Amino acid sequence: MKKTTVTFLMLLFAMQLVAQPQTSTLSDSLYASDKIYVVVACIVLILLALLFFLFTIEKRLKKIEKKS
């Protein structure tokens, strides 16, 4: 339960940071040249890879814990 609560709070905190208004010229230029989609795709790919890695480690740890 504690793990789920901490994960949920971290997600809310991350969403708050993303939801801040941005007035940067870099973001405007990324939107204008459609490169923002490449940036978002890279971020999503990295996050998915990290999640996959963490779940595989968790499976291995559970298997080791059951063994001993």
BELMODA-V25014 format. One record per residue. N is the residue number from 1. RES is the residue in one small letter. PHI is phi in whole degrees, -180 to 180 (NA if undefined). OMEGA is omega in degrees with one decimal (NA if undefined). Layout:
N,RES,PHI,OMEGA  N,RES,PHI,OMEGA
This chain:
1,m,NA,-179.1  2,k,-65,-179.8  3,k,-63,179.8  4,t,-67,-179.9  5,t,-65,179.5  6,v,-64,178.6  7,t,-63,179.5  8,f,-64,179.0  9,l,-65,177.7  10,m,-66,177.2  11,l,-64,177.8  12,l,-62,179.4  13,f,-64,179.2  14,a,-66,178.5  15,m,-65,178.8  16,q,-66,179.2  17,l,-67,-179.3  18,v,-72,-174.5  19,a,-79,-179.8  20,q,-70,178.8  21,p,-67,-177.8  22,q,-118,179.3  23,t,-119,-176.9  24,s,-75,176.2  25,t,-75,177.1  26,l,-64,179.6  27,s,-66,177.6  28,d,-64,179.7  29,s,-70,176.8  30,l,-67,177.5  31,y,-66,-176.2  32,a,-66,-177.2  33,s,-98,179.4  34,d,61,176.6  35,k,-84,-179.8  36,i,-62,-179.8  37,y,-69,176.7  38,v,-68,179.3  39,v,-64,179.6  40,v,-64,179.1  41,a,-63,178.2  42,c,-65,-179.9  43,i,-64,179.5  44,v,-64,179.3  45,l,-63,178.8  46,i,-64,179.4  47,l,-65,177.9  48,l,-64,178.1  49,a,-65,178.0  50,l,-65,178.0  51,l,-63,177.8  52,f,-61,179.6  53,f,-62,-179.4  54,l,-66,178.8  55,f,-68,177.9  56,t,-68,176.8  57,i,-65,179.4  58,e,-63,177.9  59,k,-62,-180.0  60,r,-63,179.5  61,l,-65,178.1  62,k,-63,179.1  63,k,-65,179.3  64,i,-67,-179.9  65,e,-65,178.8  66,k,-68,-178.6  67,k,-67,-175.6  68,s,-97,NA
